Amino acid sequence: MRTIKLLLTSLTLGILASGCYTEVIIEDEYIEDPILNINAVLQSYDLWYVDINETTGNGEVPFLQGAFTVSFIGKTFYANNNLVGIGKTGNGLGLDVGYFNIVNESLQINHVVDGYWNLEVFVVDNNTIELYDVNSRTSYFLEGYQINNFDYNMVFYDNLQYLLQEYDIWEKIATSEEGVVNDFDSENYLQFYNEGNKTMFNSSVDPNGMHFNDILWDYQGEYSLFNVYNDETLKTLTLDYEFMDNDYFELYVINDSTIELYHSSSGTVYKFRGKGLITYLKSGKSQLDKKREKTELGTMKVARKRKI
């Protein structure tokens, strides 16, 4: 099946195959099987978007699992592992996370954290490739783009659930004068993280200005983030407190370090700013917690209640 994939490629990537051929004899007939020029294919696009929901297999390649995009420039391997700064970091390419080489017609990557990996490369169509890890029998599918036509905003909003976990804490910096007094008025810090298969949050009523290591967490629970039907830039956030009622918000992104939560039941707007950016390059607890998963947010059919 791998060879068939190569033979069915469109001209865009097909012309990147070298002029070298391997002769294969089948029932006394010669079939020319073009040898793929892997280096030319990888560098034919500035960015490769890792479509995590198309991944197949039960294994994992860590540096692909956590990346939104990867790039192969010269011999340097780049990745956008954070939503914060995406489109700006490394002039859009992200961080330098290692180097790559083509060895025996396979892609060899030396990642600064995850070490050496050998991956097979297959062309799927004119802007899609498959990176296959033989050891785990896992395939990642990457879509190619040039920087000048890549929609960073699309990546940002499609993966917004990861933004909440890219900061150690979110500190409340403003509360609107409008709105009915409610219990959430006293909560000044939020923290979002994964615990197994659950998305969890902590909340604190400690005063503003605390260092995040000194904050005492008063409440805990699960949180849920949803898309909104026919409204691509709006998300809804529900905080499901343990032993308490839920709080429901419309979530608005001001920039990649500031969000607003509109508490629809009270009509109050809260502004939070992220503190303690977690740069996903190093291995460790934060890297493991931020793993991208094959999942899509649920969708709510609701109308905006906040008037802007």
C-alpha positions in Angstrom: 0.0 0.0 0.0 2.9 2.4 0.7 4.1 2.1 -2.9 0.7 2.7 -4.3 0.5 5.9 -2.3 3.6 7.2 -3.9 2.4 6.3 -7.4 -0.9 8.1 -6.9 0.6 11.4 -5.8 -0.4 14.6 -7.7 2.1 16.5 -9.7 2.9 19.1 -7.0 4.8 16.7 -4.8 5.2 14.0 -7.5 7.8 16.1 -9.4 10.0 16.0 -6.2 10.8 12.4 -6.8 14.3 12.0 -8.1 15.3 10.6 -11.4 16.6 7.5 -9.8 14.6 4.3 -10.2 14.6 0.8 -8.6 13.6 -2.0 -11.0 11.1 -4.5 -9.6 10.3 -7.7 -11.6 6.7 -8.9 -11.3 5.8 -11.9 -13.6 8.7 -11.0 -15.9 7.5 -7.4 -16.3 9.6 -4.4 -15.2 7.9 -1.8 -13.0 9.7 1.4 -12.3 9.3 2.5 -8.7 10.4 6.1 -8.2 12.6 6.8 -5.2 11.1 9.7 -3.2 13.3 12.8 -2.7 12.4 13.1 0.9 14.4 16.2 1.6 12.8 18.1 -1.3 9.3 17.0 -0.2 9.9 18.1 3.4 11.2 21.5 2.4 8.5 22.1 -0.3 6.4 23.9 2.4 7.4 26.3 5.2 5.0 24.7 7.7 3.5 21.3 8.2 0.3 21.4 10.4 0.0 18.3 12.5 -3.6 17.1 12.1 -3.7 15.3 15.4 -7.3 13.9 14.8 -6.1 12.0 11.8 -3.4 10.1 13.8 -3.5 6.3 13.6 -2.0 3.7 15.8 -1.7 3.2 19.6 1.8 4.6 20.0 3.2 8.1 20.2 6.0 10.2 18.8 6.3 12.8 21.7 7.6 15.8 19.7 4.8 15.3 17.1 2.1 14.7 19.7 2.7 18.0 21.3 3.3 20.1 18.2 0.8 22.3 16.3 3.2 22.7 13.4 6.7 21.5 12.4 9.1 22.8 9.8 12.2 21.4 8.0 14.5 24.3 7.1 18.0 23.5 5.9 18.9 20.8 8.5 17.0 22.4 11.4 13.8 21.0 12.8 11.4 23.7 14.1 8.1 23.3 16.0 5.2 25.5 17.3 4.4 23.7 20.6 2.6 26.7 22.2 -0.4 28.7 21.1 1.0 31.7 23.0 3.1 33.5 20.4 2.1 31.3 17.5 2.8 33.2 14.3 5.4 35.3 16.0 7.9 32.9 17.6 10.7 32.1 15.2 9.1 34.3 12.5 6.2 31.9 12.5 8.2 28.7 12.5 8.3 28.3 16.2 11.3 27.1 18.2 14.5 25.4 17.0 14.0 21.9 18.6 16.6 19.8 16.9 17.9 18.9 13.5 17.1 16.3 10.9 18.8 14.2 8.2 17.8 11.7 5.5 19.5 8.3 6.2 18.8 5.3 4.0 15.7 6.9 2.6 14.2 7.5 6.0 13.8 10.7 8.0 16.1 10.8 11.1 15.3 13.5 13.7 17.5 14.4 16.6 15.2 16.1 19.0 16.8 18.2 21.8 14.6 16.4 24.4 13.4 13.1 22.8 16.6 12.1 21.1 16.9 10.2 17.8 13.9 9.0 15.9 13.7 7.3 12.5 10.4 7.9 10.6 9.3 6.8 7.2 7.8 9.4 4.9 4.9 8.9 2.5 3.2 11.3 0.2 -0.6 11.2 0.5 -1.6 14.0 -1.8 -0.4 17.3 -3.1 0.0 18.9 0.3 -0.2 16.0 2.8 2.4 13.6 4.0 2.4 10.7 6.4 5.2 10.3 9.0 5.2 6.7 10.1 7.0 5.3 13.3 7.7 1.6 12.6 8.4 0.7 16.2 5.0 1.9 17.5 3.2 1.5 14.2 1.8 5.0 14.5 1.2 7.5 11.7 0.9 11.2 11.9 -0.6 13.2 9.0 0.8 16.6 8.2 -0.7 19.3 5.9 1.8 21.6 4.1 1.4 25.4 4.0 3.5 28.4 3.1 3.8 31.0 5.9 2.2 33.7 3.8 -1.1 31.7 3.4 -1.2 29.9 6.7 -4.1 30.8 9.0 -2.5 31.1 12.5 -5.9 32.3 13.8 -7.5 29.1 12.7 -5.0 27.1 14.6 -5.4 29.3 17.6 -9.2 29.1 17.9 -9.3 25.4 16.8 -7.0 24.5 19.7 -8.1 27.0 22.3 -8.5 24.4 25.0 -4.7 24.2 25.2 -4.3 27.9 25.8 -5.9 27.7 29.2 -3.1 25.2 30.3 -0.2 27.2 28.9 0.0 29.4 32.0 0.7 28.3 35.6 -2.2 30.5 36.7 -4.8 33.0 35.5 -5.1 36.1 37.7 -8.2 38.2 37.8 -7.2 41.8 36.9 -10.7 43.4 36.5 -14.3 43.0 37.3 -17.0 45.0 35.5 -19.2 47.4 37.5 -22.3 45.9 35.8 -23.6 42.7 37.1 -25.3 41.1 40.1 -23.2 40.2 43.1 -22.3 36.5 43.1 -19.9 34.0 44.7 -17.4 34.1 41.8 -16.7 37.8 42.6 -14.4 36.6 45.3 -12.4 34.2 43.2 -9.1 35.8 42.0 -7.1 32.9 40.6 -7.8 30.0 38.2 -5.6 27.1 37.2 -6.3 24.6 34.4 -4.7 21.2 34.0 -5.2 17.6 33.0 -5.6 14.7 35.5 -5.8 11.5 33.7 -8.6 11.9 31.1 -10.2 14.7 33.0 -9.8 18.5 32.5 -9.5 19.9 36.0 -9.4 23.4 37.5 -8.4 25.0 40.8 -9.8 28.3 42.1 -8.6 30.6 44.9 -9.9 33.6 46.8 -6.3 34.7 47.8 -5.7 38.5 47.2 -4.2 39.8 44.0 -0.4 40.0 43.7 0.4 36.6 45.0 3.2 34.5 43.6 1.6 31.4 42.0 3.7 29.0 44.3 2.1 30.7 47.3 -1.5 30.5 46.3 -3.8 28.3 48.4 -6.5 26.7 46.3 -9.9 26.9 47.9 -12.0 25.1 45.2 -11.5 22.3 42.7 -13.5 20.6 40.0 -13.8 19.7 36.4 -14.1 22.2 33.5 -15.6 21.9 30.1 -15.0 24.0 27.0 -17.4 24.1 24.1 -17.6 25.5 20.6 -20.6 27.6 19.7 -22.6 26.8 16.6 -22.2 29.3 13.9 -19.8 31.5 16.0 -16.2 30.4 15.3 -14.5 32.9 17.8 -16.7 32.2 20.8 -16.2 29.4 23.3 -18.2 28.6 26.4 -16.6 27.5 29.7 -18.3 25.6 32.5 -16.7 25.2 35.9 -18.1 22.2 37.7 -17.2 22.7 41.3 -17.0 19.7 43.6 -19.8 19.8 46.1 -21.1 23.0 44.7 -23.1 24.4 41.7 -21.6 25.1 38.3 -20.5 28.5 36.9 -21.2 29.0 33.2 -19.3 31.7 31.1 -18.9 32.9 27.6 -15.1 33.0 27.0 -13.6 35.8 24.9 -9.9 35.9 23.9 -8.5 39.5 24.0 -5.0 38.3 23.2 -2.8 35.3 23.9 -2.3 36.3 27.5 -5.7 37.9 28.4 -9.2 36.4 28.4 -12.6 37.7 29.5 -15.2 35.5 31.2 -18.8 36.8 30.9 -20.9 35.3 33.7 -24.2 35.1 31.9 -26.4 34.5 35.0 -25.1 37.7 36.8 -24.2 39.8 33.7 -20.6 40.3 35.1 -17.5 40.4 33.0 -14.2 39.2 34.6 -10.8 39.8 32.9 -8.0 37.4 33.6 -4.3 37.5 32.7 -2.0 34.5 32.3 1.0 34.3 34.6 3.9 31.9 34.4 4.0 30.9 30.7 4.9 27.2 30.2 7.2 26.9 27.2 6.7 23.4 25.8 10.2 22.4 24.9 11.5 20.6 27.9 10.4 17.3 29.1 8.8 17.0 32.6 5.5 17.4 34.3 4.2 20.3 32.2 5.1 18.7 28.9 3.3 15.5 29.9 0.2 17.4 31.0 -0.1 19.3 27.7 -0.2 16.3 25.4 -2.5 16.9 22.4 -5.2 14.3 22.2 -7.5 13.0 19.4 -10.5 14.9 20.5 -12.9 17.6 19.3 -14.8 20.0 21.5 -18.5 19.6 21.7 -20.7 22.2 20.2 -23.5 24.2 21.9 -26.3 25.8 20.0 -26.5 29.0 22.0 -26.6 32.7 21.3 -24.2 35.3 22.7 -25.7 36.9 25.7 -23.0 39.5 26.1 -23.6 42.7 24.2 -20.5 44.2 22.8 
